[in-house]
Amino acid sequence: MDSILNFFVRQKKLALVFTVSVIAIGLLALSSIQRDQFPAVDFEVMSISTAYPGASPEDVEQNVTNLIEDELSNISGIEKFVSVSREGRSSITVTLSQDVSDIDTLKQDIRNAVNR
């Protein structure tokens, strides 16, 4: 490593040419990178939020969260789901399996299950 550094210290013009070349190649590569203002991103996670105004966390869990969890447990393609019940609301995070071929259909099945 020291020999390479010593070489470039002694050959200042060559070091300058090398540095300019690396910068030029970097700028060319930067200009060829595809950029989208709004790229299409598909996450394998869905979030379900519900409101039950005035209800205790136990009531939310029994009357809302557990019912949705029961429906979700019947859907194949869900890797796991985690729920939190709080006063007047609940939140369920659903992680979809990565080996599902049709994510859109699975997401629609989850929406239908929540709406039941």
Secondary structure, DSSP 8 states (H G I E B T S, - for coil): -HHHHHHHHH-HHHHHHHHHHHHHHHHHHHHHS---SS-----SEEEEEEE-TT--HHHHIIIIIHHHHHHHTT-TTEEEEEEEEETTEEEEEEEE-TT-S-HHHHHHHHHHHHH-
